[in-house]
Amino acid sequence: MTENWEKGFGEERSRLNEIVLANAPLGIKRFFALDEQAYEAGALPAKTKELLGLVASMALRCDECISYHLIRCREEGVTREEFYEAFNVALVVGGSIVIPHLRLAAERLDTLGETP
């Protein structure tokens, strides 16, 4: 993807979510709501929860999830150093099969710029 991947990703994700939720039974709608609520601040701050989501996404090798959590982590103020520590945890947990996803995450992180 180009440097505009973030905008295109967000638009496509929203469009697809609208399709799913327009036709979804209650169980799917509840799961989507549960997923959203899981990342809200509680005993752990939202920033920590997004980093946990990023690590899990990398270990599970879900590029779409990695992209989403990169954006959310940046919005929560995660620094480059914090990202790379999280990448390290994902690599240790997931092993060498995570390396292609680490490369993608590193490239996308570079296009996001500095934390706001």
TIDRENBA-763790 format. One record per residue: residue in three letters; residue number from 1; x, y, z of N, C-alpha, C, O in turn. Coordinates in nm, 2 decimals. Example, Ala and Ser with C-alpha at 12.3 -4.5 7.8 and 13.67 -1.06 7.14 Angstrom:
% residues 2
{resn Ala, resi 1, n.x 1.32, n.y -0.57, n.z 0.78, ca.x 1.23, ca.y -0.45, ca.z 0.78, c.x 1.32, c.y -0.33, c.z 0.78, o.x 1.42, o.y -0.33, o.z 0.85} .
{resn Ser, resi 2, n.x 1.28, n.y -0.22, n.z 0.71, ca.x 1.37, ca.y -0.11, ca.z 0.71, c.x 1.29, c.y 0.00, c.z 0.79, o.x 1.34, o.y 0.11, o.z 0.80} .
END
This chain:
% residues 116
{resn Met, resi 1, n.x 0.08, n.y -0.12, n.z 0.00, ca.x 0.00, ca.y 0.00, ca.z 0.00, c.x 0.09, c.y 0.12, c.z 0.00, o.x 0.20, o.y 0.12, o.z 0.04} .
{resn Thr, resi 2, n.x 0.03, n.y 0.23, n.z -0.05, ca.x 0.11, ca.y 0.36, ca.z -0.05, c.x 0.10, c.y 0.42, c.z 0.08, o.x 0.05, o.y 0.37, o.z 0.18} .
{resn Glu, resi 3, n.x 0.15, n.y 0.54, n.z 0.09, ca.x 0.15, ca.y 0.62, ca.z 0.21, c.x 0.01, c.y 0.66, c.z 0.25, o.x -0.01, o.y 0.70, o.z 0.37} .
{resn Asn, resi 4, n.x -0.09, n.y 0.65, n.z 0.16, ca.x -0.22, ca.y 0.68, ca.z 0.20, c.x -0.30, c.y 0.56, c.z 0.24, o.x -0.42, o.y 0.56, o.z 0.24} .
{resn Trp, resi 5, n.x -0.23, n.y 0.46, n.z 0.28, ca.x -0.30, ca.y 0.33, ca.z 0.32, c.x -0.40, c.y 0.36, c.z 0.44, o.x -0.50, o.y 0.29, o.z 0.45} .
{resn Glu, resi 6, n.x -0.36, n.y 0.45, n.z 0.53, ca.x -0.44, ca.y 0.47, ca.z 0.65, c.x -0.58, c.y 0.52, c.z 0.61, o.x -0.68, o.y 0.46, o.z 0.67} .
{resn Lys, resi 7, n.x -0.59, n.y 0.61, n.z 0.52, ca.x -0.73, ca.y 0.66, ca.z 0.48, c.x -0.81, c.y 0.56, c.z 0.41, o.x -0.92, o.y 0.53, o.z 0.44} .
{resn Gly, resi 8, n.x -0.74, n.y 0.49, n.z 0.32, ca.x -0.81, ca.y 0.38, ca.z 0.24, c.x -0.85, c.y 0.27, c.z 0.33, o.x -0.96, o.y 0.21, o.z 0.32} .
{resn Phe, resi 9, n.x -0.77, n.y 0.24, n.z 0.42, ca.x -0.80, ca.y 0.13, ca.z 0.52, c.x -0.92, c.y 0.16, c.z 0.60, o.x -1.01, o.y 0.08, o.z 0.61} .
{resn Gly, resi 10, n.x -0.92, n.y 0.28, n.z 0.66, ca.x -1.03, ca.y 0.32, ca.z 0.74, c.x -1.17, c.y 0.33, c.z 0.67, o.x -1.27, o.y 0.29, o.z 0.72} .
{resn Glu, resi 11, n.x -1.16, n.y 0.38, n.z 0.54, ca.x -1.28, ca.y 0.39, ca.z 0.46, c.x -1.34, c.y 0.25, c.z 0.43, o.x -1.46, o.y 0.23, o.z 0.44} .
{resn Glu, resi 12, n.x -1.25, n.y 0.16, n.z 0.39, ca.x -1.29, ca.y 0.03, ca.z 0.35, c.x -1.34, c.y -0.05, c.z 0.47, o.x -1.44, o.y -0.12, o.z 0.46} .
{resn Arg, resi 13, n.x -1.28, n.y -0.04, n.z 0.58, ca.x -1.32, ca.y -0.10, ca.z 0.71, c.x -1.46, c.y -0.05, c.z 0.75, o.x -1.55, o.y -0.14, o.z 0.78} .
{resn Ser, resi 14, n.x -1.48, n.y 0.07, n.z 0.74, ca.x -1.62, ca.y 0.13, ca.z 0.77, c.x -1.72, c.y 0.08, c.z 0.68, o.x -1.83, o.y 0.04, o.z 0.72} .
{resn Arg, resi 15, n.x -1.69, n.y 0.08, n.z 0.55, ca.x -1.78, ca.y 0.04, ca.z 0.45, c.x -1.82, c.y -0.11, c.z 0.47, o.x -1.94, o.y -0.14, o.z 0.46} .
{resn Leu, resi 16, n.x -1.73, n.y -0.19, n.z 0.49, ca.x -1.75, ca.y -0.34, ca.z 0.52, c.x -1.83, c.y -0.36, c.z 0.65, o.x -1.92, o.y -0.45, o.z 0.65} .
{resn Asn, resi 17, n.x -1.80, n.y -0.28, n.z 0.75, ca.x -1.87, ca.y -0.30, ca.z 0.88, c.x -2.02, c.y -0.26, c.z 0.86, o.x -2.10, o.y -0.33, o.z 0.91} .
{resn Glu, resi 18, n.x -2.04, n.y -0.16, n.z 0.78, ca.x -2.18, ca.y -0.12, ca.z 0.75, c.x -2.26, c.y -0.23, c.z 0.68, o.x -2.37, o.y -0.26, o.z 0.72} .
{resn Ile, resi 19, n.x -2.20, n.y -0.30, n.z 0.59, ca.x -2.26, ca.y -0.41, ca.z 0.52, c.x -2.29, c.y -0.52, c.z 0.62, o.x -2.40, o.y -0.57, o.z 0.62} .
{resn Val, resi 20, n.x -2.19, n.y -0.56, n.z 0.70, ca.x -2.21, ca.y -0.67, ca.z 0.80, c.x -2.32, c.y -0.63, c.z 0.89, o.x -2.42, o.y -0.71, o.z 0.91} .
{resn Leu, resi 21, n.x -2.31, n.y -0.51, n.z 0.96, ca.x -2.41, ca.y -0.48, ca.z 1.06, c.x -2.55, c.y -0.45, c.z 1.01, o.x -2.65, o.y -0.47, o.z 1.08} .
{resn Ala, resi 22, n.x -2.56, n.y -0.41, n.z 0.88, ca.x -2.70, ca.y -0.39, ca.z 0.82, c.x -2.77, c.y -0.52, c.z 0.81, o.x -2.90, o.y -0.53, o.z 0.81} .
{resn Asn, resi 23, n.x -2.70, n.y -0.63, n.z 0.80, ca.x -2.76, ca.y -0.76, ca.z 0.78, c.x -2.74, c.y -0.86, c.z 0.90, o.x -2.79, o.y -0.97, o.z 0.89} .
{resn Ala, resi 24, n.x -2.68, n.y -0.82, n.z 1.00, ca.x -2.63, ca.y -0.90, ca.z 1.11, c.x -2.74, c.y -0.94, c.z 1.21, o.x -2.83, o.y -0.85, o.z 1.24} .
{resn Pro, resi 25, n.x -2.74, n.y -1.06, n.z 1.25, ca.x -2.83, ca.y -1.10, ca.z 1.37, c.x -2.77, c.y -1.04, c.z 1.50, o.x -2.66, o.y -0.99, o.z 1.50} .
{resn Leu, resi 26, n.x -2.85, n.y -1.05, n.z 1.60, ca.x -2.81, ca.y -0.99, ca.z 1.73, c.x -2.68, c.y -1.04, c.z 1.78, o.x -2.60, o.y -0.96, o.z 1.84} .
{resn Gly, resi 27, n.x -2.65, n.y -1.17, n.z 1.76, ca.x -2.52, ca.y -1.22, ca.z 1.81, c.x -2.40, c.y -1.15, c.z 1.75, o.x -2.30, o.y -1.12, o.z 1.82} .
{resn Ile, resi 28, n.x -2.40, n.y -1.13, n.z 1.62, ca.x -2.29, ca.y -1.06, ca.z 1.55, c.x -2.28, c.y -0.91, c.z 1.60, o.x -2.17, o.y -0.86, o.z 1.63} .
{resn Lys, resi 29, n.x -2.40, n.y -0.85, n.z 1.62, ca.x -2.40, ca.y -0.71, ca.z 1.67, c.x -2.34, c.y -0.70, c.z 1.81, o.x -2.27, o.y -0.61, o.z 1.84} .
{resn Arg, resi 30, n.x -2.38, n.y -0.80, n.z 1.89, ca.x -2.33, ca.y -0.80, ca.z 2.03, c.x -2.18, c.y -0.83, c.z 2.03, o.x -2.10, o.y -0.76, o.z 2.11} .
{resn Phe, resi 31, n.x -2.13, n.y -0.91, n.z 1.94, ca.x -1.98, ca.y -0.94, ca.z 1.94, c.x -1.91, c.y -0.81, c.z 1.89, o.x -1.80, o.y -0.78, o.z 1.95} .
{resn Phe, resi 32, n.x -1.96, n.y -0.74, n.z 1.79, ca.x -1.89, ca.y -0.62, ca.z 1.75, c.x -1.89, c.y -0.52, c.z 1.87, o.x -1.79, o.y -0.45, o.z 1.89} .
{resn Ala, resi 33, n.x -2.00, n.y -0.51, n.z 1.94, ca.x -2.00, ca.y -0.42, ca.z 2.06, c.x -1.91, c.y -0.46, c.z 2.16, o.x -1.84, o.y -0.38, o.z 2.22} .
{resn Leu, resi 34, n.x -1.90, n.y -0.59, n.z 2.19, ca.x -1.81, ca.y -0.64, ca.z 2.29, c.x -1.66, c.y -0.61, c.z 2.25, o.x -1.58, o.y -0.57, o.z 2.34} .
{resn Asp, resi 35, n.x -1.63, n.y -0.63, n.z 2.12, ca.x -1.49, ca.y -0.60, ca.z 2.08, c.x -1.46, c.y -0.46, c.z 2.10, o.x -1.35, o.y -0.42, o.z 2.14} .
{resn Glu, resi 36, n.x -1.55, n.y -0.37, n.z 2.07, ca.x -1.53, ca.y -0.22, ca.z 2.09, c.x -1.51, c.y -0.19, c.z 2.23, o.x -1.42, o.y -0.11, o.z 2.27} .
{resn Gln, resi 37, n.x -1.59, n.y -0.24, n.z 2.32, ca.x -1.59, ca.y -0.22, ca.z 2.46, c.x -1.46, c.y -0.27, c.z 2.53, o.x -1.41, o.y -0.22, o.z 2.63} .
{resn Ala, resi 38, n.x -1.41, n.y -0.38, n.z 2.47, ca.x -1.29, ca.y -0.44, ca.z 2.53, c.x -1.17, c.y -0.35, c.z 2.53, o.x -1.08, o.y -0.36, o.z 2.62} .
{resn Tyr, resi 39, n.x -1.17, n.y -0.25, n.z 2.44, ca.x -1.05, ca.y -0.16, ca.z 2.43, c.x -1.07, c.y -0.03, c.z 2.50, o.x -0.98, o.y 0.06, o.z 2.49} .
{resn Glu, resi 40, n.x -1.18, n.y -0.01, n.z 2.56, ca.x -1.21, ca.y 0.11, ca.z 2.64, c.x -1.13, c.y 0.11, c.z 2.77, o.x -1.10, o.y 0.00, o.z 2.82} .
{resn Ala, resi 41, n.x -1.09, n.y 0.23, n.z 2.81, ca.x -1.01, ca.y 0.24, ca.z 2.94, c.x -1.09, c.y 0.18, c.z 3.05, o.x -1.21, o.y 0.20, o.z 3.06} .
{resn Gly, resi 42, n.x -1.01, n.y 0.11, n.z 3.14, ca.x -1.07, ca.y 0.05, ca.z 3.26, c.x -0.95, c.y 0.04, c.z 3.36, o.x -0.88, o.y 0.14, o.z 3.38} .
{resn Ala, resi 43, n.x -0.93, n.y -0.08, n.z 3.41, ca.x -0.82, ca.y -0.10, ca.z 3.50, c.x -0.69, c.y -0.08, c.z 3.42, o.x -0.59, o.y -0.04, o.z 3.48} .
{resn Leu, resi 44, n.x -0.69, n.y -0.11, n.z 3.29, ca.x -0.58, ca.y -0.08, ca.z 3.20, c.x -0.62, c.y 0.03, c.z 3.11, o.x -0.74, o.y 0.04, o.z 3.07} .
{resn Pro, resi 45, n.x -0.53, n.y 0.13, n.z 3.09, ca.x -0.56, ca.y 0.24, ca.z 3.00, c.x -0.58, c.y 0.19, c.z 2.85, o.x -0.53, o.y 0.08, o.z 2.82} .
{resn Ala, resi 46, n.x -0.66, n.y 0.26, n.z 2.77, ca.x -0.68, ca.y 0.23, ca.z 2.64, c.x -0.55, c.y 0.20, c.z 2.56, o.x -0.54, o.y 0.12, o.z 2.47} .
{resn Lys, resi 47, n.x -0.45, n.y 0.28, n.z 2.59, ca.x -0.32, ca.y 0.27, ca.z 2.52, c.x -0.26, c.y 0.13, c.z 2.54, o.x -0.21, o.y 0.07, o.z 2.45} .
{resn Thr, resi 48, n.x -0.27, n.y 0.08, n.z 2.66, ca.x -0.21, ca.y -0.05, ca.z 2.69, c.x -0.30, c.y -0.16, c.z 2.62, o.x -0.24, o.y -0.25, o.z 2.57} .
{resn Lys, resi 49, n.x -0.43, n.y -0.14, n.z 2.62, ca.x -0.51, ca.y -0.24, ca.z 2.56, c.x -0.49, c.y -0.25, c.z 2.41, o.x -0.49, o.y -0.35, o.z 2.35} .
{resn Glu, resi 50, n.x -0.47, n.y -0.13, n.z 2.35, ca.x -0.44, ca.y -0.13, ca.z 2.20, c.x -0.30, c.y -0.20, c.z 2.17, o.x -0.29, o.y -0.27, o.z 2.07} .
{resn Leu, resi 51, n.x -0.21, n.y -0.18, n.z 2.26, ca.x -0.08, ca.y -0.24, ca.z 2.24, c.x -0.10, c.y -0.40, c.z 2.26, o.x -0.03, o.y -0.47, o.z 2.18} .
{resn Leu, resi 52, n.x -0.18, n.y -0.44, n.z 2.35, ca.x -0.21, ca.y -0.58, ca.z 2.37, c.x -0.27, c.y -0.63, c.z 2.24, o.x -0.24, o.y -0.74, o.z 2.19} .
{resn Gly, resi 53, n.x -0.37, n.y -0.56, n.z 2.19, ca.x -0.43, ca.y -0.60, ca.z 2.06, c.x -0.33, c.y -0.61, c.z 1.95, o.x -0.34, o.y -0.70, o.z 1.86} .
{resn Leu, resi 54, n.x -0.24, n.y -0.51, n.z 1.94, ca.x -0.14, ca.y -0.52, ca.z 1.84, c.x -0.05, c.y -0.64, c.z 1.85, o.x -0.03, o.y -0.71, o.z 1.75} .
{resn Val, resi 55, n.x -0.01, n.y -0.67, n.z 1.97, ca.x 0.08, ca.y -0.79, ca.z 1.99, c.x 0.00, c.y -0.92, c.z 1.95, o.x 0.06, o.y -1.00, o.z 1.88} .
{resn Ala, resi 56, n.x -0.12, n.y -0.93, n.z 2.00, ca.x -0.20, ca.y -1.05, ca.z 1.96, c.x -0.22, c.y -1.06, c.z 1.81, o.x -0.22, o.y -1.17, o.z 1.76} .
{resn Ser, resi 57, n.x -0.25, n.y -0.95, n.z 1.75, ca.x -0.27, ca.y -0.95, ca.z 1.60, c.x -0.15, c.y -0.99, c.z 1.53, o.x -0.16, o.y -1.06, o.z 1.43} .
{resn Met, resi 58, n.x -0.03, n.y -0.95, n.z 1.58, ca.x 0.09, ca.y -0.99, ca.z 1.51, c.x 0.12, c.y -1.14, c.z 1.53, o.x 0.16, o.y -1.21, o.z 1.44} .
{resn Ala, resi 59, n.x 0.10, n.y -1.18, n.z 1.65, ca.x 0.12, ca.y -1.32, ca.z 1.68, c.x 0.02, c.y -1.41, c.z 1.61, o.x 0.06, o.y -1.53, o.z 1.57} .
{resn Leu, resi 60, n.x -0.10, n.y -1.36, n.z 1.59, ca.x -0.20, ca.y -1.44, ca.z 1.51, c.x -0.19, c.y -1.42, c.z 1.36, o.x -0.26, o.y -1.48, o.z 1.29} .
{resn Arg, resi 61, n.x -0.11, n.y -1.32, n.z 1.32, ca.x -0.07, ca.y -1.30, ca.z 1.18, c.x -0.19, c.y -1.24, c.z 1.10, o.x -0.22, o.y -1.29, o.z 0.99} .
{resn Cys, resi 62, n.x -0.26, n.y -1.15, n.z 1.16, ca.x -0.38, ca.y -1.08, ca.z 1.09, c.x -0.34, c.y -0.94, c.z 1.05, o.x -0.34, o.y -0.85, o.z 1.13} .
{resn Asp, resi 63, n.x -0.30, n.y -0.93, n.z 0.92, ca.x -0.25, ca.y -0.80, ca.z 0.87, c.x -0.36, c.y -0.69, c.z 0.89, o.x -0.32, o.y -0.57, o.z 0.92} .
{resn Glu, resi 64, n.x -0.48, n.y -0.72, n.z 0.86, ca.x -0.59, ca.y -0.62, ca.z 0.88, c.x -0.60, c.y -0.57, c.z 1.03, o.x -0.61, o.y -0.45, o.z 1.05} .
{resn Cys, resi 65, n.x -0.59, n.y -0.66, n.z 1.12, ca.x -0.59, ca.y -0.63, ca.z 1.26, c.x -0.47, c.y -0.55, c.z 1.30, o.x -0.48, o.y -0.45, o.z 1.38} .
{resn Ile, resi 66, n.x -0.35, n.y -0.58, n.z 1.25, ca.x -0.23, ca.y -0.51, ca.z 1.27, c.x -0.25, c.y -0.37, c.z 1.23, o.x -0.21, o.y -0.27, o.z 1.30} .
{resn Ser, resi 67, n.x -0.30, n.y -0.35, n.z 1.11, ca.x -0.32, ca.y -0.21, ca.z 1.06, c.x -0.41, c.y -0.13, c.z 1.15, o.x -0.39, o.y -0.02, o.z 1.18} .
{resn Tyr, resi 68, n.x -0.52, n.y -0.19, n.z 1.19, ca.x -0.62, ca.y -0.13, ca.z 1.28, c.x -0.55, c.y -0.09, c.z 1.41, o.x -0.57, o.y 0.03, o.z 1.45} .
{resn His, resi 69, n.x -0.48, n.y -0.18, n.z 1.47, ca.x -0.42, ca.y -0.15, ca.z 1.60, c.x -0.30, c.y -0.05, c.z 1.59, o.x -0.28, o.y 0.03, o.z 1.68} .
{resn Leu, resi 70, n.x -0.23, n.y -0.05, n.z 1.48, ca.x -0.13, ca.y 0.05, ca.z 1.46, c.x -0.19, c.y 0.19, c.z 1.46, o.x -0.14, o.y 0.28, o.z 1.53} .
{resn Ile, resi 71, n.x -0.30, n.y 0.21, n.z 1.39, ca.x -0.37, ca.y 0.34, ca.z 1.39, c.x -0.42, c.y 0.38, c.z 1.53, o.x -0.40, o.y 0.49, o.z 1.57} .
{resn Arg, resi 72, n.x -0.49, n.y 0.28, n.z 1.59, ca.x -0.54, ca.y 0.31, ca.z 1.73, c.x -0.43, c.y 0.34, c.z 1.83, o.x -0.44, o.y 0.43, o.z 1.91} .
{resn Cys, resi 73, n.x -0.32, n.y 0.26, n.z 1.82, ca.x -0.21, ca.y 0.28, ca.z 1.91, c.x -0.15, c.y 0.43, c.z 1.89, o.x -0.13, o.y 0.50, o.z 1.99} .
{resn Arg, resi 74, n.x -0.14, n.y 0.46, n.z 1.77, ca.x -0.09, ca.y 0.60, ca.z 1.74, c.x -0.18, c.y 0.70, c.z 1.79, o.x -0.14, o.y 0.80, o.z 1.85} .
{resn Glu, resi 75, n.x -0.31, n.y 0.68, n.z 1.78, ca.x -0.41, ca.y 0.78, ca.z 1.83, c.x -0.40, c.y 0.78, c.z 1.98, o.x -0.43, o.y 0.89, o.z 2.04} .
{resn Glu, resi 76, n.x -0.36, n.y 0.67, n.z 2.05, ca.x -0.35, ca.y 0.67, ca.z 2.19, c.x -0.21, c.y 0.72, c.z 2.24, o.x -0.19, o.y 0.72, o.z 2.36} .
{resn Gly, resi 77, n.x -0.13, n.y 0.76, n.z 2.15, ca.x 0.00, ca.y 0.82, ca.z 2.18, c.x 0.12, c.y 0.73, c.z 2.20, o.x 0.21, o.y 0.77, o.z 2.27} .
{resn Val, resi 78, n.x 0.11, n.y 0.61, n.z 2.14, ca.x 0.22, ca.y 0.52, ca.z 2.15, c.x 0.34, c.y 0.57, c.z 2.08, o.x 0.33, o.y 0.62, o.z 1.96} .
{resn Thr, resi 79, n.x 0.45, n.y 0.57, n.z 2.14, ca.x 0.58, ca.y 0.62, ca.z 2.08, c.x 0.64, c.y 0.51, c.z 1.99, o.x 0.61, o.y 0.39, o.z 2.01} .
{resn Arg, resi 80, n.x 0.74, n.y 0.55, n.z 1.91, ca.x 0.81, ca.y 0.46, ca.z 1.83, c.x 0.88, c.y 0.35, c.z 1.91, o.x 0.88, o.y 0.23, o.z 1.88} .
{resn Glu, resi 81, n.x 0.94, n.y 0.39, n.z 2.02, ca.x 1.01, ca.y 0.30, ca.z 2.11, c.x 0.91, c.y 0.20, c.z 2.17, o.x 0.94, o.y 0.08, o.z 2.18} .
{resn Glu, resi 82, n.x 0.79, n.y 0.24, n.z 2.21, ca.x 0.69, ca.y 0.15, ca.z 2.26, c.x 0.64, c.y 0.06, c.z 2.16, o.x 0.62, o.y -0.06, o.z 2.18} .
{resn Phe, resi 83, n.x 0.62, n.y 0.11, n.z 2.03, ca.x 0.58, ca.y 0.02, ca.z 1.92, c.x 0.69, c.y -0.10, c.z 1.91, o.x 0.65, o.y -0.21, o.z 1.90} .
{resn Tyr, resi 84, n.x 0.81, n.y -0.06, n.z 1.90, ca.x 0.91, ca.y -0.16, ca.z 1.88, c.x 0.93, c.y -0.26, c.z 1.99, o.x 0.97, o.y -0.37, o.z 1.97} .
{resn Glu, resi 85, n.x 0.90, n.y -0.21, n.z 2.12, ca.x 0.90, ca.y -0.31, ca.z 2.23, c.x 0.79, c.y -0.41, c.z 2.21, o.x 0.80, o.y -0.53, o.z 2.24} .
{resn Ala, resi 86, n.x 0.67, n.y -0.36, n.z 2.17, ca.x 0.56, ca.y -0.44, ca.z 2.15, c.x 0.58, c.y -0.54, c.z 2.03, o.x 0.55, o.y -0.66, o.z 2.04} .
{resn Phe, resi 87, n.x 0.65, n.y -0.49, n.z 1.92, ca.x 0.69, ca.y -0.58, ca.z 1.81, c.x 0.78, c.y -0.69, c.z 1.86, o.x 0.76, o.y -0.80, o.z 1.82} .
{resn Asn, resi 88, n.x 0.87, n.y -0.66, n.z 1.95, ca.x 0.96, ca.y -0.76, ca.z 2.01, c.x 0.88, c.y -0.86, c.z 2.08, o.x 0.91, o.y -0.98, o.z 2.07} .
{resn Val, resi 89, n.x 0.78, n.y -0.82, n.z 2.16, ca.x 0.70, ca.y -0.92, ca.z 2.24, c.x 0.63, c.y -1.01, c.z 2.14, o.x 0.62, o.y -1.13, o.z 2.16} .
{resn Ala, resi 90, n.x 0.57, n.y -0.95, n.z 2.04, ca.x 0.50, ca.y -1.03, ca.z 1.94, c.x 0.59, c.y -1.13, c.z 1.87, o.x 0.55, o.y -1.25, o.z 1.84} .
{resn Leu, resi 91, n.x 0.71, n.y -1.09, n.z 1.84, ca.x 0.81, ca.y -1.18, ca.z 1.77, c.x 0.85, c.y -1.29, c.z 1.87, o.x 0.86, o.y -1.41, o.z 1.82} .
{resn Val, resi 92, n.x 0.87, n.y -1.27, n.z 1.99, ca.x 0.91, ca.y -1.37, ca.z 2.09, c.x 0.79, c.y -1.47, c.z 2.11, o.x 0.81, o.y -1.59, o.z 2.11} .
{resn Val, resi 93, n.x 0.67, n.y -1.41, n.z 2.12, ca.x 0.55, ca.y -1.50, ca.z 2.14, c.x 0.52, c.y -1.58, c.z 2.01, o.x 0.50, o.y -1.70, o.z 2.02} .
{resn Gly, resi 94, n.x 0.53, n.y -1.52, n.z 1.90, ca.x 0.48, ca.y -1.58, ca.z 1.77, c.x 0.59, c.y -1.66, c.z 1.70, o.x 0.57, o.y -1.75, o.z 1.62} .
{resn Gly, resi 95, n.x 0.72, n.y -1.62, n.z 1.72, ca.x 0.83, ca.y -1.68, ca.z 1.65, c.x 0.86, c.y -1.62, c.z 1.52, o.x 0.80, o.y -1.52, o.z 1.48} .
{resn Ser, resi 96, n.x 0.94, n.y -1.68, n.z 1.44, ca.x 0.99, ca.y -1.63, ca.z 1.32, c.x 0.88, c.y -1.61, c.z 1.21, o.x 0.90, o.y -1.53, o.z 1.12} .
{resn Ile, resi 97, n.x 0.77, n.y -1.68, n.z 1.23, ca.x 0.66, ca.y -1.67, ca.z 1.13, c.x 0.60, c.y -1.53, c.z 1.14, o.x 0.53, o.y -1.49, o.z 1.05} .
{resn Val, resi 98, n.x 0.63, n.y -1.46, n.z 1.25, ca.x 0.58, ca.y -1.32, ca.z 1.26, c.x 0.66, c.y -1.22, c.z 1.18, o.x 0.61, o.y -1.11, o.z 1.16} .
{resn Ile, resi 99, n.x 0.78, n.y -1.25, n.z 1.14, ca.x 0.87, ca.y -1.16, ca.z 1.07, c.x 0.80, c.y -1.09, c.z 0.95, o.x 0.81, o.y -0.96, o.z 0.95} .
{resn Pro, resi 100, n.x 0.73, n.y -1.16, n.z 0.86, ca.x 0.67, ca.y -1.08, ca.z 0.75, c.x 0.56, c.y -0.98, c.z 0.80, o.x 0.55, o.y -0.87, o.z 0.74} .
{resn His, resi 101, n.x 0.50, n.y -1.01, n.z 0.91, ca.x 0.40, ca.y -0.92, ca.z 0.97, c.x 0.47, c.y -0.80, c.z 1.04, o.x 0.41, o.y -0.69, o.z 1.04} .
{resn Leu, resi 102, n.x 0.58, n.y -0.83, n.z 1.10, ca.x 0.66, ca.y -0.73, ca.z 1.16, c.x 0.71, c.y -0.63, c.z 1.05, o.x 0.71, o.y -0.51, o.z 1.08} .
{resn Arg, resi 103, n.x 0.75, n.y -0.68, n.z 0.94, ca.x 0.79, ca.y -0.59, ca.z 0.83, c.x 0.68, c.y -0.50, c.z 0.79, o.x 0.70, o.y -0.38, o.z 0.77} .
{resn Leu, resi 104, n.x 0.56, n.y -0.55, n.z 0.77, ca.x 0.45, ca.y -0.47, ca.z 0.73, c.x 0.42, c.y -0.37, c.z 0.84, o.x 0.40, o.y -0.25, o.z 0.80} .
{resn Ala, resi 105, n.x 0.42, n.y -0.41, n.z 0.96, ca.x 0.39, ca.y -0.31, ca.z 1.07, c.x 0.49, c.y -0.20, c.z 1.07, o.x 0.46, o.y -0.08, o.z 1.09} .
{resn Ala, resi 106, n.x 0.62, n.y -0.24, n.z 1.06, ca.x 0.73, ca.y -0.13, ca.z 1.06, c.x 0.71, c.y -0.04, c.z 0.94, o.x 0.72, o.y 0.08, o.z 0.96} .
{resn Glu, resi 107, n.x 0.68, n.y -0.09, n.z 0.82, ca.x 0.66, ca.y 0.00, ca.z 0.71, c.x 0.54, c.y 0.09, c.z 0.73, o.x 0.55, o.y 0.21, o.z 0.70} .
{resn Arg, resi 108, n.x 0.43, n.y 0.04, n.z 0.78, ca.x 0.31, ca.y 0.12, ca.z 0.80, c.x 0.33, c.y 0.22, c.z 0.91, o.x 0.28, o.y 0.33, o.z 0.90} .
{resn Leu, resi 109, n.x 0.40, n.y 0.18, n.z 1.01, ca.x 0.43, ca.y 0.27, ca.z 1.12, c.x 0.51, c.y 0.39, c.z 1.07, o.x 0.48, o.y 0.51, o.z 1.10} .
{resn Asp, resi 110, n.x 0.61, n.y 0.37, n.z 0.98, ca.x 0.68, ca.y 0.48, ca.z 0.92, c.x 0.59, c.y 0.58, c.z 0.84, o.x 0.63, o.y 0.70, o.z 0.84} .
{resn Thr, resi 111, n.x 0.49, n.y 0.53, n.z 0.78, ca.x 0.40, ca.y 0.62, ca.z 0.71, c.x 0.30, c.y 0.70, c.z 0.80, o.x 0.24, o.y 0.80, o.z 0.76} .
{resn Leu, resi 112, n.x 0.28, n.y 0.65, n.z 0.92, ca.x 0.19, ca.y 0.72, ca.z 1.02, c.x 0.25, c.y 0.84, c.z 1.07, o.x 0.18, o.y 0.93, o.z 1.12} .
{resn Gly, resi 113, n.x 0.38, n.y 0.85, n.z 1.07, ca.x 0.44, ca.y 0.97, ca.z 1.13, c.x 0.45, c.y 0.97, c.z 1.28, o.x 0.43, o.y 0.86, o.z 1.34} .
{resn Glu, resi 114, n.x 0.48, n.y 1.08, n.z 1.34, ca.x 0.50, ca.y 1.08, ca.z 1.49, c.x 0.37, c.y 1.08, c.z 1.56, o.x 0.26, o.y 1.12, o.z 1.50} .
{resn Thr, resi 115, n.x 0.37, n.y 1.04, n.z 1.68, ca.x 0.24, ca.y 1.04, ca.z 1.76, c.x 0.20, c.y 1.19, c.z 1.78, o.x 0.28, o.y 1.28, o.z 1.79} .
{resn Pro, resi 116, n.x 0.06, n.y 1.21, n.z 1.78, ca.x 0.01, ca.y 1.34, ca.z 1.80, c.x 0.04, c.y 1.40, c.z 1.93, o.x 0.01, o.y 1.52, o.z 1.96} .
END
